[in-house]
Amino acid sequence: MGMFDPKKRKVITAIIAVILVLAMVVPTVLSLIIY
């Protein structure tokens, strides 16, 4: 019922976008810290 609420769709999309960005940024940051 609440899953297809436009506001929740936007929140879920934002969370997915943040996770994707973190997945790209975190390895770069870790490699910079390690080396």
DSSP file (Angstrom, degrees, kcal/mol; ACC not computed):
  #  RESIDUE AA STRUCTURE BP1 BP2  ACC     N-H-->O    O-->H-N    N-H-->O    O-->H-N    TCO  KAPPA ALPHA  PHI   PSI    X-CA   Y-CA   Z-CA
    1    1 A M              0   0    0      0, 0.0     3,-0.4     0, 0.0     0, 0.0   0.000 360.0 360.0 360.0 -52.9    0.0    0.0    0.0
    2    2 A G    >   +     0   0    0      1,-0.2     3,-1.4     2,-0.1     6,-0.2   0.627 360.0  81.4 -83.2 -12.6    2.7    2.5    1.1
    3    3 A M  T 3  S+     0   0    0      1,-0.3    -1,-0.2     5,-0.1     0, 0.0   0.854  93.9  44.3 -64.9 -35.0    5.3    1.2   -1.3
    4    4 A F  T 3  S+     0   0    0     -3,-0.4    -1,-0.3     4,-0.1    -2,-0.1   0.171  80.0 127.1 -99.7  19.0    4.1    3.0   -4.4
    5    5 A D    <>  -     0   0    0     -3,-1.4     4,-2.5     1,-0.1     3,-0.3  -0.624  65.4-130.8 -69.9 128.7    3.5    6.3   -2.5
    6    6 A P  H  > S+     0   0    0      0, 0.0     4,-2.2     0, 0.0     5,-0.2   0.864 105.4  52.5 -54.8 -39.4    5.4    9.0   -4.5
    7    7 A K  H  > S+     0   0    0      1,-0.2     4,-2.1     2,-0.2     5,-0.1   0.929 111.2  45.9 -63.4 -44.0    7.1   10.4   -1.4
    8    8 A K  H  > S+     0   0    0     -3,-0.3     4,-3.0     1,-0.2     5,-0.2   0.877 109.1  56.1 -67.3 -36.0    8.4    7.0   -0.4
    9    9 A R  H  X S+     0   0    0     -4,-2.5     4,-2.7     1,-0.2    -1,-0.2   0.929 108.6  47.9 -58.3 -44.4    9.5    6.3   -4.0
   10   10 A K  H  X S+     0   0    0     -4,-2.2     4,-2.5     2,-0.2    -2,-0.2   0.910 112.5  48.4 -63.8 -41.8   11.6    9.5   -3.9
   11   11 A V  H  X S+     0   0    0     -4,-2.1     4,-2.4     2,-0.2    -2,-0.2   0.931 113.1  47.2 -64.2 -45.0   13.1    8.5   -0.5
   12   12 A I  H  X S+     0   0    0     -4,-3.0     4,-2.5     1,-0.2    -2,-0.2   0.911 112.5  49.9 -63.2 -42.4   13.9    5.0   -1.7
   13   13 A T  H  X S+     0   0    0     -4,-2.7     4,-2.4    -5,-0.2    -1,-0.2   0.909 111.0  49.7 -61.8 -42.2   15.5    6.4   -4.9
   14   14 A A  H  X S+     0   0    0     -4,-2.5     4,-2.4     2,-0.2    -2,-0.2   0.906 110.5  49.7 -63.1 -42.3   17.6    8.8   -2.9
   15   15 A I  H  X S+     0   0    0     -4,-2.4     4,-2.4     2,-0.2    -2,-0.2   0.918 111.3  48.8 -63.4 -43.4   18.8    6.0   -0.6
   16   16 A I  H  X S+     0   0    0     -4,-2.5     4,-2.4     1,-0.2    -2,-0.2   0.911 110.9  50.8 -62.8 -41.9   19.7    3.9   -3.6
   17   17 A A  H  X S+     0   0    0     -4,-2.4     4,-2.4     2,-0.2    -2,-0.2   0.911 110.4  49.1 -61.8 -42.6   21.6    6.8   -5.1
   18   18 A V  H  X S+     0   0    0     -4,-2.4     4,-2.8     1,-0.2    -2,-0.2   0.914 110.7  50.5 -63.2 -42.8   23.5    7.5   -1.9
   19   19 A I  H  X S+     0   0    0     -4,-2.4     4,-2.5     1,-0.2    -2,-0.2   0.910 110.7  49.2 -62.4 -41.9   24.4    3.8   -1.6
   20   20 A L  H  X S+     0   0    0     -4,-2.4     4,-1.3     2,-0.2    -1,-0.2   0.916 112.2  47.8 -64.2 -42.5   25.7    3.8   -5.2
   21   21 A V  H  X S+     0   0    0     -4,-2.4     4,-2.7     1,-0.2     3,-0.4   0.930 112.6  48.8 -63.4 -45.2   27.8    6.9   -4.6
   22   22 A L  H  X S+     0   0    0     -4,-2.8     4,-3.1     1,-0.2    -2,-0.2   0.904 106.4  57.0 -60.7 -40.7   29.2    5.5   -1.4
   23   23 A A  H  < S+     0   0    0     -4,-2.5    -1,-0.2     1,-0.2    -2,-0.2   0.824 114.1  39.6 -61.5 -30.7   30.0    2.2   -3.2
   24   24 A M  H  X S+     0   0    0     -4,-1.3     4,-0.7    -3,-0.4    -2,-0.2   0.856 121.3  41.9 -83.2 -37.7   32.1    4.3   -5.7
   25   25 A V  H  X S+     0   0    0     -4,-2.7     4,-2.5     2,-0.2     5,-0.2   0.893 103.6  63.2 -80.3 -41.5   33.7    6.7   -3.2
   26   26 A V  H  X S+     0   0    0     -4,-3.1     4,-2.9     1,-0.2     5,-0.2   0.902 102.1  48.4 -57.4 -48.6   34.5    4.4   -0.3
   27   27 A P  H  > S+     0   0    0      0, 0.0     4,-2.4     0, 0.0    -1,-0.2   0.891 112.8  50.2 -59.6 -37.1   37.1    2.2   -2.2
   28   28 A T  H  X S+     0   0    0     -4,-0.7     4,-2.0    -3,-0.2    -2,-0.2   0.935 112.7  45.6 -64.0 -46.8   38.8    5.3   -3.5
   29   29 A V  H  X S+     0   0    0     -4,-2.5     4,-2.3     1,-0.2    -1,-0.2   0.917 113.2  50.4 -63.2 -43.7   39.0    6.8    0.0
   30   30 A L  H  X S+     0   0    0     -4,-2.9     4,-2.8    -5,-0.2    -1,-0.2   0.910 109.8  49.8 -62.4 -42.1   40.2    3.5    1.5
   31   31 A S  H  X S+     0   0    0     -4,-2.4     4,-2.2    -5,-0.2    -1,-0.2   0.870 110.7  50.7 -66.0 -34.9   43.0    3.2   -1.2
   32   32 A L  H  < S+     0   0    0     -4,-2.0    -1,-0.2     2,-0.2    -2,-0.2   0.897 113.1  45.7 -66.6 -39.5   44.1    6.8   -0.5
   33   33 A I  H  < S+     0   0    0     -4,-2.3    -2,-0.2     2,-0.2    -1,-0.2   0.911 113.7  48.8 -68.6 -42.1   44.2    6.0    3.3
   34   34 A I  H  <        0   0    0     -4,-2.8    -2,-0.2     1,-0.2    -1,-0.2   0.916 360.0 360.0 -67.4 -43.5   46.1    2.7    2.8
   35   35 A Y     <        0   0    0     -4,-2.2    -1,-0.2    -5,-0.2    -2,-0.2   0.458 360.0 360.0 -91.4 360.0   48.7    4.1    0.4
